[in-house]
Amino acid sequence: MAAPANPQATSAQSALTATISKIAAPGAASAPSEAPPEAAFTITATQPSRPPRALKCGDTFVVLDSRGDIGGASGGLFHQDTRHLSRLELLVNDGPPLLLGSNLRDDNSAFFVDLTNPDLMNGQHIVMEKDRVHILRTIFLWRDTAYQRLGVRNYGDQAIDLRLSIHFENDFADLFEVRGARRDRRGTATAKIHGDDRVLLIYHGLDGKVRRTALHFDPPPDELTTGSAAYDLHLAPGETCPHFIAVSCDRTDSLPLPFLRGLIAARREMRESTRERTSVQTSNERFNAVLCRSASDLAMLMTDTPQGRYPYAGIPWYSTTFGRDGLITALQMLWWSPDVARGVLRRLAAYQATTTDPLADAEPGKILHEMRRGEMAALREVPFGLYYGSVDATPLFVLLAGLYLERTGDTQTIIELWPNIEAALAWIDGPGDPDRDGFVEYKRASEQGLANQGWKDSHDAIFHADGRLAKGEIALVEVQGYVYAAKRLAARCARRLKQEAAARRLDGEASRLAKRFEAAFWCPDLDTYALALDGAKEPCRVHTSNAGQVLFTGIAATDHAKRVAEELLRPRFFSGWGIRTVAKDQVRFNPMSYHNGSIWPHDNALIALGLARYQRKPAIDRIFGGLFNAATYMDQSRLPELFCGFQRQRGHGPTLYPVACSPQAWASATPFTLLEASLGLEFDPFAGEIRLRNPRLPQFLDEVTLRDLQLSSSSVDLRVRRHGDTVSLDTTRISGDIRVSIVFSS
């Protein structure tokens, strides 16, 4: 996925430009290019002059610069995949104010900007010296409205006169247009003034839908046009004058709430949404800041849907329901917020495909890849209204359902979802395996679909050792692992539902898959698993991080898992900040590419869970330490979607990727997943027990406290202390019938 750049880029990143996309991210490659990117879905990277900031609430988000202005190619106020405001710029006496500083509130509920006046001139004469006027700009989102307060105060010893103006524009661009798509035809836009305090911007789309943006000014401006509002202010010494702006998307009836009432409502909703989650505190204040930012970002990305809370994938390009992203994020959050998994499963079950539609890559039983509600999706100019071009979302759906039952004991939800689980399994064994060789494969059904349909979905991400792109029906290595884990977990669900015959069948299928998998994918001379099998069943003999995700699923033979783990921590893979997606001695390696040499935090997190499964805890320490150190260099201590795979150098931070989503859900969940892997957390709701299997803490953590760790209706507070390579465990509070134990195994 892709979004604006993080501001703290190193010199290597400052010159970096790329054309990238979640859908088609070519990146630079040393091998010959064999396929052009899908140009309609690319995102052109540019270097923003001011670092962006993002706020989100529900299906609405805003991308601002550090002054609080909206502008630039990717800035805007967006609602349901349409840009409802493309410019909102504050001027003082027709010039930009000086930026003193800006900050997001820790919980992401508001953005604060401190501004002042520059030297204001009349010809060659200064009529007002700089720093006389302070403007505190407070911005937040609630429901479908962006609220803004401008608090203007005169700190001078004389009265002043100044003109405060707000300039605004909109194009009602579809999100895919903002990302770079070109359209031959568009709908019609109009603008009109409504009374003395409102402007209405209206767009009649080609899809027959009317989209509206309403700007409300309080108090009414001294001058109002369809593109600006202006106030002529006279401020006595020490006087403060507040002004309020509310920009609503698709509101047709009532006026927005007053600023203060809206702010209180927004913060109340945010507190309520996180009230029952486990809290984590550690001995390392910098890591606490990383956890706080991650938790706040996840709370902001959560969206209330009719089926439950769902983590939208990332801002700005992927603020919508994505199947794979939601499933993996819910899996990462399962130990400390299992309610998210329930919402994800129910929502994806509600949109599970029931018919065949080649344009949407839909087949009965398949789980959604992406949902869009913009004009281009409605007109099928892009296929992503309801799009199913994901080979891994379906087995991940079954896998998460099984893990959810093992975490919560919520049999009733599994009974509700069982028809969807059975339909997903039928797709895995049917259309998902078109050549009936026992492996799940993909090939897009139309040229409009995604060429690659695993999590590495760039057009050049699946290739052979000589650089040739894989062709035909492609079987990805990690997907076979997902299928294996899905069937093992579905078998356990079946036993809970008293369906013993189905459980035996699923276990047998998983065992047979594991044998076929080892024979087809293991490359003994490479000490790793092949990236994929192409349409001719030729293995892609490439060192990639995909093999590390295989460990997470449990399909790998123990001796092979050990060799894969050792390979992943060698310098060609491990940069010092994390494990690269492709080893640096491979032909298509490029540390600046989207999928062929970059570092993805969530990829490292899933690998860490796999290392924990195979008892490789020292390796987890290295990954955990690398990503923690990387986060300390990141703006706001926030791990982005990905960053460049350059080797770590003493005294230098990591090199950032110019259009990585930030925040991004599975990256935000990564610190919690790394903690889970280190502690070896296991839950058994049927026995009422929480286990820490071979727990260990990295060197930068001396102590970790988990408060309100829940199991069914019981909860416990735990404190884990590090003593060299071992730990001690204290239970500081227990509520209900619950046992906590440490288990050591080899």
SEZABA-763956 format. One line per 4 residues: their letters; for each residue x, y, z negated of C-alpha. Coordinates in steps of 0.02 Angstrom, whole numbers, always signed. Layout:
<rs>
a = X,Y,Z ~ ...;
</rs>
This chain:
<rs>
maap = +0,+0,+0 ~ +58,+178,+19 ~ +43,+350,-60 ~ +138,+513,-85;
anpq = +316,+510,-147 ~ +373,+520,-326 ~ +465,+685,-355 ~ +620,+617,-440;
atsa = +696,+543,-283 ~ +882,+519,-264 ~ +981,+596,-123 ~ +967,+436,-22;
qsal = +778,+451,-27 ~ +768,+636,+14 ~ +811,+605,+196 ~ +701,+452,+209;
tati = +555,+455,+328 ~ +457,+304,+383 ~ +297,+248,+464 ~ +216,+127,+344;
skia = +51,+49,+303 ~ -30,-82,+194 ~ -98,-145,+358 ~ +52,-123,+471;
apga = +215,-73,+388 ~ +356,-103,+511 ~ +502,-30,+414 ~ +673,-22,+495;
asap = +742,-192,+539 ~ +909,-255,+598 ~ +826,-388,+704 ~ +746,-347,+872;
seap = +570,-281,+856 ~ +445,-403,+930 ~ +278,-323,+890 ~ +223,-143,+880;
peaa = +135,-84,+721 ~ -53,-70,+724 ~ -47,+117,+755 ~ -227,+150,+707;
ftit = -194,+100,+527 ~ -20,+170,+496 ~ +23,+304,+372 ~ +156,+429,+426;
atqp = +275,+471,+285 ~ +322,+653,+261 ~ +418,+735,+121 ~ +296,+840,+19;
srpp = +358,+1011,-34 ~ +273,+995,-203 ~ +251,+835,-303 ~ +72,+770,-295;
ralk = -41,+732,-442 ~ -196,+623,-438 ~ -355,+609,-540 ~ -493,+481,-516;
cgdt = -666,+448,-583 ~ -775,+313,-508 ~ -779,+327,-319 ~ -706,+502,-320;
fvvl = -523,+552,-327 ~ -421,+708,-297 ~ -241,+731,-241 ~ -168,+898,-296;
dsrg = +1,+980,-290 ~ +93,+1036,-447 ~ +5,+1207,-441 ~ -165,+1124,-445;
digg = -197,+1171,-263 ~ -268,+1053,-132 ~ -178,+1054,+34 ~ -57,+963,+146;
asgg = -84,+814,+259 ~ -140,+692,+124 ~ -209,+809,-8 ~ -394,+824,-40;
lfhq = -547,+787,-141 ~ -610,+617,-82 ~ -774,+529,-112 ~ -819,+358,-43;
dtrh = -679,+359,+86 ~ -718,+535,+151 ~ -621,+694,+116 ~ -743,+819,+43;
lsrl = -618,+960,+23 ~ -455,+979,+119 ~ -399,+1146,+47 ~ -424,+1237,-117;
ellv = -290,+1369,-146 ~ -279,+1498,-284 ~ -202,+1667,-240 ~ -161,+1820,-346;
ndgp = -167,+1983,-247 ~ -165,+1877,-88 ~ -5,+1786,-136 ~ +32,+1622,-226;
plll = +59,+1633,-414 ~ +220,+1572,-493 ~ +218,+1397,-566 ~ +275,+1385,-747;
gsnl = +235,+1202,-767 ~ +101,+1069,-750 ~ +58,+908,-840 ~ -68,+769,-840;
rddn = -149,+736,-1006 ~ -83,+572,-1077 ~ -249,+483,-1048 ~ -267,+553,-870;
saff = -426,+643,-918 ~ -366,+815,-860 ~ -228,+907,-768 ~ -158,+1068,-841;
vdlt = -64,+1199,-741 ~ +20,+1355,-812 ~ +40,+1497,-686 ~ +93,+1678,-693;
npdl = +100,+1825,-575 ~ +253,+1864,-470 ~ +317,+2041,-453 ~ +171,+2125,-367;
mngq = +227,+2256,-242 ~ +156,+2408,-157 ~ +280,+2435,-17 ~ +451,+2445,-103;
hivm = +379,+2480,-275 ~ +335,+2354,-409 ~ +159,+2390,-469 ~ +156,+2242,-589;
ekdr = +307,+2151,-655 ~ +306,+1962,-657 ~ +250,+1864,-809 ~ +117,+1991,-861;
vhil = -31,+1877,-824 ~ -47,+1698,-880 ~ -168,+1583,-788 ~ -208,+1418,-870;
rtif = -286,+1303,-741 ~ -379,+1152,-812 ~ -444,+1021,-690 ~ -539,+860,-719;
lwrd = -657,+741,-628 ~ -821,+674,-692 ~ -940,+571,-589 ~ -944,+649,-416;
tayq = -880,+822,-464 ~ -711,+908,-481 ~ -715,+1038,-620 ~ -593,+1181,-639;
rlgv = -569,+1319,-767 ~ -458,+1470,-733 ~ -415,+1556,-896 ~ -336,+1725,-850;
rnyg = -252,+1824,-990 ~ -161,+1990,-990 ~ -6,+1978,-1099 ~ +50,+2154,-1055;
dqai = +31,+2311,-1160 ~ -68,+2401,-1027 ~ -229,+2367,-935 ~ -208,+2286,-766;
dlrl = -307,+2265,-606 ~ -285,+2114,-495 ~ -378,+2013,-366 ~ -403,+1828,-396;
sihf = -456,+1731,-241 ~ -494,+1550,-203 ~ -481,+1491,-22 ~ -561,+1327,+30;
endf = -586,+1221,+186 ~ -647,+1049,+233 ~ -643,+933,+383 ~ -746,+787,+312;
adlf = -609,+675,+379 ~ -627,+488,+361 ~ -489,+417,+253 ~ -418,+326,+404;
evrg = -407,+492,+495 ~ -310,+563,+348 ~ -196,+412,+362 ~ -161,+452,+544;
arrd = -299,+376,+651 ~ -359,+478,+800 ~ -541,+487,+854 ~ -616,+537,+1020;
rrgt = -779,+597,+943 ~ -832,+668,+775 ~ -993,+731,+700 ~ -1041,+912,+673;
atak = -1001,+1021,+523 ~ -1088,+1176,+458 ~ -1062,+1292,+311 ~ -1180,+1412,+225;
ihgd = -1190,+1523,+73 ~ -1325,+1477,-52 ~ -1367,+1620,-168 ~ -1227,+1725,-242;
drvl = -1128,+1583,-322 ~ -1132,+1429,-208 ~ -1064,+1373,-40 ~ -1127,+1216,+47;
liyh = -1018,+1122,+172 ~ -1118,+995,+272 ~ -1066,+860,+394 ~ -1185,+762,+506;
gldg = -1089,+603,+545 ~ -1099,+496,+699 ~ -1158,+357,+583 ~ -1316,+455,+545;
kvrr = -1263,+497,+369 ~ -1260,+675,+302 ~ -1113,+714,+188 ~ -1112,+870,+80;
talh = -988,+969,-23 ~ -1056,+1101,-142 ~ -943,+1233,-221 ~ -1016,+1321,-372;
fdpp = -932,+1477,-446 ~ -964,+1543,-621 ~ -976,+1690,-640 ~ -1032,+1737,-465;
pdel = -885,+1806,-365 ~ -871,+1987,-314 ~ -850,+1927,-136 ~ -908,+1759,-65;
ttgs = -889,+1689,+110 ~ -899,+1513,+181 ~ -710,+1498,+158 ~ -665,+1601,+5;
aayd = -719,+1676,-159 ~ -637,+1828,-239 ~ -642,+1916,-407 ~ -582,+2093,-439;
lhla = -523,+2090,-619 ~ -487,+2229,-741 ~ -406,+2159,-898 ~ -367,+2258,-1054;
pget = -209,+2212,-1152 ~ -234,+2039,-1230 ~ -399,+2011,-1140 ~ -443,+1837,-1073;
cphf = -566,+1808,-934 ~ -624,+1630,-892 ~ -686,+1577,-720 ~ -760,+1408,-675;
iavs = -768,+1312,-512 ~ -862,+1149,-486 ~ -848,+1054,-322 ~ -978,+915,-302;
cdrt = -982,+777,-172 ~ -1147,+722,-96 ~ -1248,+804,-234 ~ -1417,+858,-167;
dslp = -1518,+897,-322 ~ -1459,+966,-489 ~ -1314,+1081,-527 ~ -1160,+1005,-608;
lpfl = -1142,+1009,-797 ~ -1057,+1159,-875 ~ -868,+1138,-887 ~ -853,+1100,-1073;
rgli = -999,+978,-1076 ~ -927,+888,-925 ~ -755,+878,-1006 ~ -826,+806,-1167;
aarr = -929,+679,-1069 ~ -779,+625,-965 ~ -669,+598,-1118 ~ -807,+506,-1210;
emre = -830,+385,-1065 ~ -643,+355,-1055 ~ -631,+316,-1241 ~ -779,+198,-1233;
stre = -706,+103,-1085 ~ -546,+60,-1180 ~ -614,+39,-1356 ~ -605,-152,-1366;
rtsv = -436,-180,-1284 ~ -284,-248,-1372 ~ -158,-112,-1414 ~ +30,-135,-1405;
qtsn = +163,-40,-1501 ~ +349,-74,-1498 ~ +509,-16,-1582 ~ +563,+72,-1421;
erfn = +478,+241,-1398 ~ +526,+252,-1215 ~ +444,+84,-1181 ~ +292,+142,-1281;
avlc = +280,+288,-1159 ~ +286,+166,-1012 ~ +147,+61,-1091 ~ +43,+215,-1130;
rsas = +56,+278,-951 ~ +16,+105,-882 ~ -137,+85,-992 ~ -200,+259,-949;
dlam = -176,+229,-763 ~ -269,+65,-772 ~ -410,+150,-865 ~ -420,+284,-730;
lmtd = -417,+158,-588 ~ -559,+57,-667 ~ -725,+86,-582 ~ -897,+41,-645;
tpqg = -986,-65,-515 ~ -1155,-153,-522 ~ -1061,-314,-559 ~ -944,-245,-693;
rypy = -783,-147,-708 ~ -663,-164,-562 ~ -483,-100,-545 ~ -471,-2,-383;
agip = -305,-38,-301 ~ -218,+131,-294 ~ -220,+315,-254 ~ -232,+390,-126;
wyst = -253,+259,+11 ~ -330,+112,-81 ~ -455,+184,-204 ~ -585,+52,-166;
tfgr = -624,-131,-195 ~ -480,-241,-135 ~ -497,-427,-166 ~ -317,-479,-185;
dgli = -268,-325,-286 ~ -415,-339,-403 ~ -387,-524,-432 ~ -201,-506,-470;
talq = -227,-353,-579 ~ -362,-444,-678 ~ -245,-593,-696 ~ -109,-479,-763;
mlww = -230,-399,-886 ~ -312,-562,-939 ~ -219,-582,-1104 ~ -263,-409,-1170;
spdv = -422,-359,-1076 ~ -513,-515,-1011 ~ -674,-420,-976 ~ -592,-350,-819;
argv = -579,-525,-745 ~ -765,-553,-772 ~ -807,-394,-676 ~ -687,-436,-535;
lrrl = -754,-613,-515 ~ -935,-558,-515 ~ -907,-419,-389 ~ -810,-528,-268;
aayq = -939,-667,-287 ~ -1075,-542,-240 ~ -984,-502,-77 ~ -922,-678,-35;
attt = -943,-710,+152 ~ -1091,-817,+202 ~ -1079,-803,+392 ~ -946,-801,+527;
dpla = -898,-630,+596 ~ -736,-626,+699 ~ -718,-436,+692 ~ -722,-442,+502;
daep = -618,-605,+493 ~ -765,-673,+393 ~ -805,-857,+369 ~ -925,-938,+245;
gkil = -847,-950,+72 ~ -710,-824,+105 ~ -673,-689,-24 ~ -671,-505,+21;
hemr = -507,-420,+66 ~ -564,-239,+76 ~ -721,-133,+67 ~ -742,+38,+148;
rgem = -889,+160,+152 ~ -826,+295,+270 ~ -893,+344,+440 ~ -764,+247,+540;
aalr = -803,+86,+446 ~ -990,+112,+470 ~ -963,+133,+657 ~ -841,-14,+659;
evpf = -705,+96,+730 ~ -605,+5,+597 ~ -656,-169,+539 ~ -646,-133,+353;
glyy = -825,-100,+301 ~ -828,-275,+228 ~ -667,-357,+286 ~ -608,-532,+244;
gsvd = -436,-540,+325 ~ -345,-606,+173 ~ -284,-785,+165 ~ -245,-781,-22;
atpl = -396,-693,-99 ~ -503,-851,-89 ~ -385,-968,-185 ~ -343,-825,-305;
fvll = -530,-808,-341 ~ -540,-990,-395 ~ -376,-976,-489 ~ -434,-824,-587;
agly = -600,-905,-629 ~ -507,-1053,-705 ~ -387,-942,-802 ~ -533,-837,-863;
lert = -618,-990,-937 ~ -457,-1045,-1021 ~ -432,-871,-1094 ~ -611,-839,-1153;
gdtq = -708,-1001,-1164 ~ -849,-910,-1072 ~ -929,-1063,-995 ~ -1088,-970,-953;
tiie = -999,-854,-830 ~ -917,-1004,-747 ~ -1087,-1089,-729 ~ -1150,-929,-647;
lwpn = -1000,-925,-529 ~ -989,-1111,-493 ~ -1082,-1102,-325 ~ -959,-967,-270;
ieaa = -812,-1072,-330 ~ -876,-1222,-233 ~ -900,-1114,-77 ~ -722,-1048,-94;
lawi = -653,-1225,-112 ~ -753,-1277,+42 ~ -673,-1136,+141 ~ -500,-1189,+80;
dgpg = -527,-1367,+141 ~ -623,-1315,+297 ~ -597,-1154,+398 ~ -447,-1111,+291;
dpdr = -356,-1264,+360 ~ -399,-1255,+545 ~ -275,-1390,+602 ~ -316,-1505,+454;
dgfv = -135,-1529,+403 ~ -175,-1499,+220 ~ -107,-1321,+214 ~ -206,-1158,+212;
eykr = -161,-1049,+361 ~ -213,-885,+440 ~ -228,-809,+612 ~ -333,-655,+642;
aseq = -494,-683,+738 ~ -486,-519,+834 ~ -352,-394,+885 ~ -428,-267,+766;
glan = -388,-374,+615 ~ -229,-387,+513 ~ -89,-481,+599 ~ -21,-542,+432;
qgwk = -144,-586,+296 ~ -42,-625,+141 ~ +12,-495,+15 ~ +159,-452,+129;
dshd = +46,-393,+269 ~ +168,-286,+369 ~ +177,-338,+551 ~ +360,-393,+531;
aifh = +352,-471,+357 ~ +344,-655,+411 ~ +496,-704,+513 ~ +626,-838,+548;
adgr = +808,-836,+499 ~ +858,-767,+669 ~ +734,-624,+654 ~ +597,-695,+765;
lakg = +424,-654,+703 ~ +319,-805,+656 ~ +176,-839,+775 ~ +20,-945,+778;
eial = -74,-1007,+626 ~ +42,-966,+481 ~ +48,-1059,+315 ~ +127,-949,+181;
vevq = +227,-1032,+44 ~ +146,-943,-104 ~ -29,-973,-36 ~ -5,-1161,-47;
gyvy = +44,-1133,-228 ~ -112,-1031,-258 ~ -217,-1172,-184 ~ -130,-1300,-295;
aakr = -160,-1197,-453 ~ -339,-1159,-399 ~ -380,-1344,-382 ~ -298,-1389,-548;
laar = -394,-1252,-637 ~ -557,-1291,-545 ~ -538,-1471,-603 ~ -531,-1411,-784;
carr = -684,-1303,-755 ~ -775,-1452,-682 ~ -736,-1555,-836 ~ -808,-1418,-946;
lkqe = -964,-1424,-839 ~ -973,-1615,-859 ~ -932,-1644,-675 ~ -800,-1779,-698;
aaar = -806,-1845,-519 ~ -772,-1671,-449 ~ -631,-1647,-575 ~ -546,-1809,-523;
rldg = -563,-1765,-340 ~ -487,-1593,-364 ~ -343,-1660,-468 ~ -307,-1789,-335;
easr = -308,-1658,-197 ~ -188,-1549,-297 ~ -67,-1693,-324 ~ -67,-1739,-140;
lakr = -41,-1556,-93 ~ +111,-1545,-207 ~ +193,-1693,-119 ~ +158,-1624,+55;
feaa = +219,-1454,-1 ~ +388,-1515,-60 ~ +415,-1613,+100 ~ +368,-1469,+215;
fwcp = +433,-1313,+127 ~ +587,-1360,+25 ~ +752,-1311,+108 ~ +890,-1402,+10;
dldt = +1032,-1313,+98 ~ +957,-1144,+50 ~ +907,-1188,-128 ~ +737,-1112,-97;
yala = +569,-1139,-16 ~ +536,-1081,+162 ~ +439,-919,+176 ~ +307,-1001,+287;
ldga = +270,-1128,+421 ~ +229,-1053,+590 ~ +101,-1118,+714 ~ +224,-1249,+777;
kepc = +257,-1306,+596 ~ +432,-1234,+607 ~ +484,-1172,+435 ~ +536,-990,+414;
rvht = +701,-1026,+327 ~ +721,-857,+243 ~ +767,-808,+65 ~ +617,-710,+2;
snag = +532,-672,-163 ~ +381,-774,-105 ~ +471,-928,-170 ~ +474,-847,-341;
qvlf = +285,-831,-342 ~ +278,-1018,-308 ~ +346,-1044,-485 ~ +199,-950,-558;
tgia = +78,-1076,-484 ~ +164,-1231,-553 ~ +174,-1324,-387 ~ +365,-1324,-383;
atdh = +461,-1479,-436 ~ +560,-1444,-596 ~ +733,-1460,-518 ~ +683,-1354,-369;
akrv = +609,-1221,-483 ~ +775,-1210,-575 ~ +869,-1183,-412 ~ +746,-1052,-352;
aeel = +760,-960,-517 ~ +950,-957,-505 ~ +942,-892,-327 ~ +824,-750,-372;
lrpr = +945,-681,-502 ~ +1096,-681,-386 ~ +1157,-509,-326 ~ +1086,-531,-152;
ffsg = +912,-538,-228 ~ +925,-446,-394 ~ +968,-262,-369 ~ +989,-221,-553;
wgir = +816,-141,-552 ~ +720,-295,-498 ~ +706,-437,-373 ~ +697,-384,-191;
tvak = +563,-450,-76 ~ +699,-511,+44 ~ +879,-554,+2 ~ +1003,-427,+67;
dqvr = +1097,-550,+178 ~ +942,-592,+281 ~ +929,-526,+459 ~ +777,-415,+433;
fnpm = +832,-349,+264 ~ +805,-162,+246 ~ +799,-87,+71 ~ +689,+55,+137;
syhn = +559,-58,+217 ~ +387,-92,+148 ~ +405,-281,+126 ~ +578,-331,+190;
gsiw = +695,-280,+51 ~ +601,-164,-66 ~ +559,-200,-248 ~ +377,-224,-298;
phdn = +345,-224,-487 ~ +194,-340,-476 ~ +295,-466,-373 ~ +426,-467,-510;
alia = +289,-486,-641 ~ +217,-643,-559 ~ +393,-713,-539 ~ +420,-681,-726;
lgla = +264,-783,-767 ~ +335,-921,-659 ~ +503,-913,-748 ~ +411,-928,-914;
ryqr = +318,-1081,-851 ~ +484,-1165,-811 ~ +568,-1104,-972 ~ +690,-982,-891;
kpai = +673,-847,-1024 ~ +847,-765,-1006 ~ +803,-729,-824 ~ +645,-640,-883;
drif = +753,-530,-994 ~ +849,-468,-842 ~ +693,-429,-740 ~ +608,-348,-889;
gglf = +760,-242,-928 ~ +784,-189,-748 ~ +605,-133,-722 ~ +599,-45,-891;
naat = +755,+52,-848 ~ +682,+94,-677 ~ +523,+159,-759 ~ +621,+278,-870;
ymdq = +681,+366,-712 ~ +508,+376,-635 ~ +397,+528,-644 ~ +285,+512,-798;
srlp = +367,+343,-839 ~ +252,+268,-708 ~ +302,+116,-605 ~ +247,+147,-426;
elfc = +181,+19,-303 ~ +359,-12,-242 ~ +529,+70,-231 ~ +681,+46,-121;
gfqr = +794,-105,-142 ~ +962,-18,-148 ~ +1089,-89,-271 ~ +1089,-9,-442;
qrgh = +1233,+113,-469 ~ +1298,+174,-635 ~ +1228,+345,-677 ~ +1097,+343,-538;
gptl = +912,+309,-544 ~ +819,+200,-420 ~ +781,+263,-246 ~ +597,+296,-222;
ypva = +486,+247,-76 ~ +410,+403,+1 ~ +228,+351,+14 ~ +207,+219,-121;
cspq = +41,+223,-212 ~ +61,+301,-383 ~ -34,+255,-486 ~ -65,+80,-419;
awas = -158,-53,-517 ~ -47,-207,-512 ~ +109,-101,-535 ~ +28,-19,-688;
atpf = -13,-190,-760 ~ +166,-253,-738 ~ +239,-199,-908 ~ +101,-295,-996;
tlle = +132,-449,-888 ~ +318,-445,-926 ~ +277,-438,-1111 ~ +160,-586,-1091;
aslg = +296,-686,-1002 ~ +426,-645,-1135 ~ +312,-690,-1280 ~ +246,-846,-1194;
lefd = +67,-803,-1242 ~ -58,-946,-1225 ~ -241,-949,-1278 ~ -352,-1096,-1321;
pfag = -527,-1032,-1361 ~ -595,-1208,-1380 ~ -470,-1247,-1518 ~ -471,-1069,-1587;
eirl = -283,-1052,-1567 ~ -158,-926,-1497 ~ +15,-994,-1459 ~ +180,-910,-1423;
rnpr = +279,-1034,-1320 ~ +468,-1008,-1331 ~ +445,-823,-1373 ~ +588,-704,-1340;
lpqf = +612,-516,-1332 ~ +732,-421,-1218 ~ +876,-324,-1294 ~ +787,-156,-1286;
ldev = +645,-218,-1398 ~ +676,-259,-1581 ~ +492,-271,-1628 ~ +322,-285,-1544;
tlrd = +154,-266,-1631 ~ -8,-325,-1550 ~ -165,-258,-1632 ~ -339,-328,-1608;
lqls = -282,-475,-1501 ~ -448,-561,-1471 ~ -497,-742,-1451 ~ -684,-772,-1432;
sssv = -764,-681,-1579 ~ -605,-679,-1684 ~ -455,-563,-1680 ~ -282,-547,-1754;
dlrv = -140,-422,-1773 ~ +33,-494,-1737 ~ +208,-428,-1765 ~ +354,-510,-1673;
rrhg = +532,-465,-1724 ~ +690,-506,-1628 ~ +837,-589,-1714 ~ +969,-609,-1579;
dtvs = +897,-737,-1458 ~ +760,-792,-1576 ~ +606,-708,-1651 ~ +502,-712,-1808;
ldtt = +313,-695,-1814 ~ +200,-611,-1942 ~ +11,-609,-1939 ~ -34,-444,-2024;
risg = -224,-460,-2005 ~ -343,-601,-1960 ~ -529,-582,-1929 ~ -629,-740,-1902;
dirv = -575,-919,-1873 ~ -411,-911,-1778 ~ -240,-993,-1789 ~ -75,-925,-1724;
sivf = +78,-1033,-1696 ~ +250,-1034,-1614 ~ +286,-1181,-1500 ~ +460,-1227,-1441;
ss = +475,-1340,-1290 ~ +605,-1382,-1159;
</rs>
